[in-house]
Amino acid sequence: MTQRPAHLSQPGLARITVEAADESTALTIAYRLIERRNLTGLSAPYRVPDEEGVRVAMYGDGTPLPAPGDER
């Protein structure tokens, strides 16, 4: 059995990677996701050797955010 990474130690947590052709697009899409879901801030944009594109990563909780005005 493999051990889960510490940042994925609970059910409902996930790492999300946005990959795009350029840094601007990757950041724009990632920030739009952050606005709508319970996600962490972004990693610095990075490239994978021998692969095209730019990536940014964030972590998320599958628990939905309350709707605006919902006081739970």
LOVODO-46284 format. One record per atom (N, C-alpha, C): residue number from 1; x, y, z; atom name; residue in three letters. Coordinates in steps of 0.02 Angstrom, whole numbers. Layout:
BEGIN
seq:NUM u:X v:Y w:Z atom:CA type:ALA
...
END
This chain:
BEGIN
seq:1 u:43 v:-59 w:0 atom:N type:MET
seq:1 u:0 v:0 w:0 atom:CA type:MET
seq:1 u:45 v:62 w:0 atom:C type:MET
seq:2 u:27 v:110 w:-41 atom:N type:THR
seq:2 u:66 v:172 w:-43 atom:CA type:THR
seq:2 u:37 v:222 w:6 atom:C type:THR
seq:3 u:80 v:264 w:32 atom:N type:GLN
seq:3 u:59 v:315 w:79 atom:CA type:GLN
seq:3 u:39 v:378 w:40 atom:C type:GLN
seq:4 u:-16 v:409 w:60 atom:N type:ARG
seq:4 u:-38 v:471 w:29 atom:CA type:ARG
seq:4 u:9 v:528 w:48 atom:C type:ARG
seq:5 u:20 v:575 w:2 atom:N type:PRO
seq:5 u:57 v:635 w:20 atom:CA type:PRO
seq:5 u:20 v:673 w:76 atom:C type:PRO
seq:6 u:55 v:707 w:119 atom:N type:ALA
seq:6 u:25 v:742 w:176 atom:CA type:ALA
seq:6 u:-30 v:790 w:155 atom:C type:ALA
seq:7 u:-21 v:824 w:97 atom:N type:HIS
seq:7 u:-70 v:873 w:76 atom:CA type:HIS
seq:7 u:-134 v:840 w:48 atom:C type:HIS
seq:8 u:-134 v:775 w:40 atom:N type:LEU
seq:8 u:-193 v:738 w:17 atom:CA type:LEU
seq:8 u:-213 v:685 w:67 atom:C type:LEU
seq:9 u:-207 v:702 w:131 atom:N type:SER
seq:9 u:-216 v:653 w:184 atom:CA type:SER
seq:9 u:-289 v:639 w:202 atom:C type:SER
seq:10 u:-335 v:679 w:177 atom:N type:GLN
seq:10 u:-405 v:670 w:194 atom:CA type:GLN
seq:10 u:-447 v:661 w:132 atom:C type:GLN
seq:11 u:-501 v:622 w:136 atom:N type:PRO
seq:11 u:-547 v:617 w:79 atom:CA type:PRO
seq:11 u:-575 v:687 w:63 atom:C type:PRO
seq:12 u:-585 v:700 w:0 atom:N type:GLY
seq:12 u:-612 v:764 w:-21 atom:CA type:GLY
seq:12 u:-560 v:815 w:-42 atom:C type:GLY
seq:13 u:-495 v:801 w:-28 atom:N type:LEU
seq:13 u:-442 v:847 w:-47 atom:CA type:LEU
seq:13 u:-412 v:825 w:-113 atom:C type:LEU
seq:14 u:-392 v:874 w:-155 atom:N type:ALA
seq:14 u:-363 v:857 w:-220 atom:CA type:ALA
seq:14 u:-313 v:910 w:-241 atom:C type:ALA
seq:15 u:-265 v:889 w:-281 atom:N type:ARG
seq:15 u:-219 v:936 w:-314 atom:CA type:ARG
seq:15 u:-247 v:948 w:-384 atom:C type:ARG
seq:16 u:-250 v:1010 w:-403 atom:N type:ILE
seq:16 u:-276 v:1029 w:-469 atom:CA type:ILE
seq:16 u:-220 v:1064 w:-507 atom:C type:ILE
seq:17 u:-206 v:1041 w:-566 atom:N type:THR
seq:17 u:-154 v:1071 w:-607 atom:CA type:THR
seq:17 u:-186 v:1100 w:-670 atom:C type:THR
seq:18 u:-172 v:1163 w:-684 atom:N type:VAL
seq:18 u:-195 v:1195 w:-745 atom:CA type:VAL
seq:18 u:-135 v:1199 w:-791 atom:C type:VAL
seq:19 u:-143 v:1173 w:-851 atom:N type:GLU
seq:19 u:-89 v:1174 w:-901 atom:CA type:GLU
seq:19 u:-114 v:1212 w:-962 atom:C type:GLU
seq:20 u:-75 v:1259 w:-985 atom:N type:ALA
seq:20 u:-94 v:1300 w:-1042 atom:CA type:ALA
seq:20 u:-32 v:1315 w:-1084 atom:C type:ALA
seq:21 u:-44 v:1341 w:-1144 atom:N type:ALA
seq:21 u:11 v:1356 w:-1189 atom:CA type:ALA
seq:21 u:55 v:1413 w:-1163 atom:C type:ALA
seq:22 u:24 v:1460 w:-1125 atom:N type:ASP
seq:22 u:62 v:1517 w:-1101 atom:CA type:ASP
seq:22 u:43 v:1533 w:-1029 atom:C type:ASP
seq:23 u:86 v:1569 w:-995 atom:N type:GLU
seq:23 u:77 v:1585 w:-924 atom:CA type:GLU
seq:23 u:14 v:1626 w:-912 atom:C type:GLU
seq:24 u:0 v:1674 w:-954 atom:N type:SER
seq:24 u:-58 v:1717 w:-944 atom:CA type:SER
seq:24 u:-123 v:1676 w:-944 atom:C type:SER
seq:25 u:-130 v:1630 w:-991 atom:N type:THR
seq:25 u:-190 v:1588 w:-994 atom:CA type:THR
seq:25 u:-195 v:1542 w:-933 atom:C type:THR
seq:26 u:-140 v:1511 w:-914 atom:N type:ALA
seq:26 u:-141 v:1467 w:-856 atom:CA type:ALA
seq:26 u:-163 v:1505 w:-793 atom:C type:ALA
seq:27 u:-136 v:1564 w:-783 atom:N type:LEU
seq:27 u:-153 v:1604 w:-724 atom:CA type:LEU
seq:27 u:-226 v:1627 w:-726 atom:C type:LEU
seq:28 u:-249 v:1649 w:-785 atom:N type:THR
seq:28 u:-318 v:1673 w:-791 atom:CA type:THR
seq:28 u:-367 v:1617 w:-773 atom:C type:THR
seq:29 u:-357 v:1558 w:-801 atom:N type:ILE
seq:29 u:-402 v:1503 w:-788 atom:CA type:ILE
seq:29 u:-399 v:1483 w:-714 atom:C type:ILE
seq:30 u:-339 v:1479 w:-686 atom:N type:ALA
seq:30 u:-331 v:1460 w:-616 atom:CA type:ALA
seq:30 u:-366 v:1510 w:-570 atom:C type:ALA
seq:31 u:-357 v:1574 w:-582 atom:N type:TYR
seq:31 u:-391 v:1624 w:-540 atom:CA type:TYR
seq:31 u:-466 v:1619 w:-545 atom:C type:TYR
seq:32 u:-492 v:1604 w:-604 atom:N type:ARG
seq:32 u:-565 v:1595 w:-611 atom:CA type:ARG
seq:32 u:-590 v:1535 w:-571 atom:C type:ARG
seq:33 u:-551 v:1482 w:-569 atom:N type:LEU
seq:33 u:-570 v:1424 w:-528 atom:CA type:LEU
seq:33 u:-569 v:1442 w:-454 atom:C type:LEU
seq:34 u:-518 v:1478 w:-433 atom:N type:ILE
seq:34 u:-512 v:1498 w:-362 atom:CA type:ILE
seq:34 u:-572 v:1540 w:-340 atom:C type:ILE
seq:35 u:-595 v:1584 w:-384 atom:N type:GLU
seq:35 u:-653 v:1626 w:-367 atom:CA type:GLU
seq:35 u:-716 v:1586 w:-354 atom:C type:GLU
seq:36 u:-721 v:1528 w:-384 atom:N type:ARG
seq:36 u:-783 v:1489 w:-382 atom:CA type:ARG
seq:36 u:-782 v:1429 w:-336 atom:C type:ARG
seq:37 u:-724 v:1408 w:-315 atom:N type:ARG
seq:37 u:-718 v:1348 w:-274 atom:CA type:ARG
seq:37 u:-673 v:1359 w:-214 atom:C type:ARG
seq:38 u:-675 v:1311 w:-169 atom:N type:ASN
seq:38 u:-635 v:1315 w:-108 atom:CA type:ASN
seq:38 u:-564 v:1289 w:-123 atom:C type:ASN
seq:39 u:-523 v:1332 w:-152 atom:N type:LEU
seq:39 u:-456 v:1314 w:-174 atom:CA type:LEU
seq:39 u:-403 v:1358 w:-140 atom:C type:LEU
seq:40 u:-343 v:1331 w:-135 atom:N type:THR
seq:40 u:-287 v:1370 w:-108 atom:CA type:THR
seq:40 u:-263 v:1420 w:-160 atom:C type:THR
seq:41 u:-214 v:1459 w:-141 atom:N type:GLY
seq:41 u:-180 v:1502 w:-189 atom:CA type:GLY
seq:41 u:-140 v:1460 w:-237 atom:C type:GLY
seq:42 u:-112 v:1491 w:-287 atom:N type:LEU
seq:42 u:-76 v:1456 w:-340 atom:CA type:LEU
seq:42 u:-3 v:1445 w:-324 atom:C type:LEU
seq:43 u:24 v:1394 w:-355 atom:N type:SER
seq:43 u:97 v:1386 w:-354 atom:CA type:SER
seq:43 u:125 v:1437 w:-404 atom:C type:SER
seq:44 u:189 v:1446 w:-402 atom:N type:ALA
seq:44 u:221 v:1486 w:-454 atom:CA type:ALA
seq:44 u:214 v:1448 w:-521 atom:C type:ALA
seq:45 u:204 v:1483 w:-576 atom:N type:PRO
seq:45 u:201 v:1449 w:-640 atom:CA type:PRO
seq:45 u:266 v:1409 w:-651 atom:C type:PRO
seq:46 u:259 v:1350 w:-679 atom:N type:TYR
seq:46 u:318 v:1309 w:-691 atom:CA type:TYR
seq:46 u:312 v:1270 w:-757 atom:C type:TYR
seq:47 u:368 v:1249 w:-783 atom:N type:ARG
seq:47 u:371 v:1209 w:-844 atom:CA type:ARG
seq:47 u:401 v:1141 w:-827 atom:C type:ARG
seq:48 u:380 v:1091 w:-863 atom:N type:VAL
seq:48 u:407 v:1024 w:-856 atom:CA type:VAL
seq:48 u:457 v:1014 w:-912 atom:C type:VAL
seq:49 u:518 v:994 w:-897 atom:N type:PRO
seq:49 u:568 v:984 w:-949 atom:CA type:PRO
seq:49 u:543 v:937 w:-1004 atom:C type:PRO
seq:50 u:557 v:954 w:-1065 atom:N type:ASP
seq:50 u:539 v:915 w:-1124 atom:CA type:ASP
seq:50 u:464 v:913 w:-1138 atom:C type:ASP
seq:51 u:425 v:955 w:-1106 atom:N type:GLU
seq:51 u:354 v:960 w:-1120 atom:CA type:GLU
seq:51 u:337 v:1033 w:-1134 atom:C type:GLU
seq:52 u:289 v:1042 w:-1178 atom:N type:GLU
seq:52 u:268 v:1111 w:-1194 atom:CA type:GLU
seq:52 u:218 v:1135 w:-1142 atom:C type:GLU
seq:53 u:212 v:1200 w:-1137 atom:N type:GLY
seq:53 u:161 v:1229 w:-1094 atom:CA type:GLY
seq:53 u:187 v:1251 w:-1026 atom:C type:GLY
seq:54 u:143 v:1285 w:-992 atom:N type:VAL
seq:54 u:156 v:1312 w:-925 atom:CA type:VAL
seq:54 u:103 v:1283 w:-879 atom:C type:VAL
seq:55 u:122 v:1269 w:-818 atom:N type:ARG
seq:55 u:75 v:1240 w:-769 atom:CA type:ARG
seq:55 u:74 v:1281 w:-705 atom:C type:ARG
seq:56 u:17 v:1280 w:-673 atom:N type:VAL
seq:56 u:10 v:1306 w:-605 atom:CA type:VAL
seq:56 u:-31 v:1255 w:-566 atom:C type:VAL
seq:57 u:-17 v:1249 w:-503 atom:N type:ALA
seq:57 u:-52 v:1199 w:-462 atom:CA type:ALA
seq:57 u:-85 v:1233 w:-403 atom:C type:ALA
seq:58 u:-138 v:1203 w:-379 atom:N type:MET
seq:58 u:-173 v:1225 w:-319 atom:CA type:MET
seq:58 u:-204 v:1164 w:-287 atom:C type:MET
seq:59 u:-227 v:1172 w:-227 atom:N type:TYR
seq:59 u:-259 v:1117 w:-192 atom:CA type:TYR
seq:59 u:-330 v:1137 w:-175 atom:C type:TYR
seq:60 u:-374 v:1087 w:-175 atom:N type:GLY
seq:60 u:-444 v:1103 w:-163 atom:CA type:GLY
seq:60 u:-477 v:1055 w:-116 atom:C type:GLY
seq:61 u:-531 v:1079 w:-88 atom:N type:ASP
seq:61 u:-574 v:1041 w:-44 atom:CA type:ASP
seq:61 u:-639 v:1032 w:-81 atom:C type:ASP
seq:62 u:-664 v:971 w:-86 atom:N type:GLY
seq:62 u:-725 v:957 w:-123 atom:CA type:GLY
seq:62 u:-788 v:984 w:-91 atom:C type:GLY
seq:63 u:-782 v:1011 w:-31 atom:N type:THR
seq:63 u:-840 v:1040 w:3 atom:CA type:THR
seq:63 u:-860 v:1105 w:-32 atom:C type:THR
seq:64 u:-922 v:1111 w:-55 atom:N type:PRO
seq:64 u:-942 v:1173 w:-88 atom:CA type:PRO
seq:64 u:-940 v:1233 w:-42 atom:C type:PRO
seq:65 u:-925 v:1290 w:-69 atom:N type:LEU
seq:65 u:-928 v:1353 w:-31 atom:CA type:LEU
seq:65 u:-1001 v:1372 w:-23 atom:C type:LEU
seq:66 u:-1019 v:1406 w:32 atom:N type:PRO
seq:66 u:-1087 v:1430 w:40 atom:CA type:PRO
seq:66 u:-1105 v:1480 w:-15 atom:C type:PRO
seq:67 u:-1166 v:1481 w:-35 atom:N type:ALA
seq:67 u:-1190 v:1529 w:-84 atom:CA type:ALA
seq:67 u:-1185 v:1600 w:-54 atom:C type:ALA
seq:68 u:-1174 v:1651 w:-96 atom:N type:PRO
seq:68 u:-1172 v:1720 w:-70 atom:CA type:PRO
seq:68 u:-1237 v:1734 w:-30 atom:C type:PRO
seq:69 u:-1228 v:1762 w:29 atom:N type:GLY
seq:69 u:-1285 v:1778 w:72 atom:CA type:GLY
seq:69 u:-1308 v:1721 w:116 atom:C type:GLY
seq:70 u:-1280 v:1661 w:106 atom:N type:ASP
seq:70 u:-1298 v:1603 w:147 atom:CA type:ASP
seq:70 u:-1256 v:1606 w:210 atom:C type:ASP
seq:71 u:-1288 v:1609 w:268 atom:N type:GLU
seq:71 u:-1252 v:1617 w:331 atom:CA type:GLU
seq:71 u:-1252 v:1553 w:370 atom:C type:GLU
seq:72 u:-1217 v:1503 w:347 atom:N type:ARG
seq:72 u:-1212 v:1439 w:382 atom:CA type:ARG
seq:72 u:-1160 v:1441 w:436 atom:C type:ARG
END
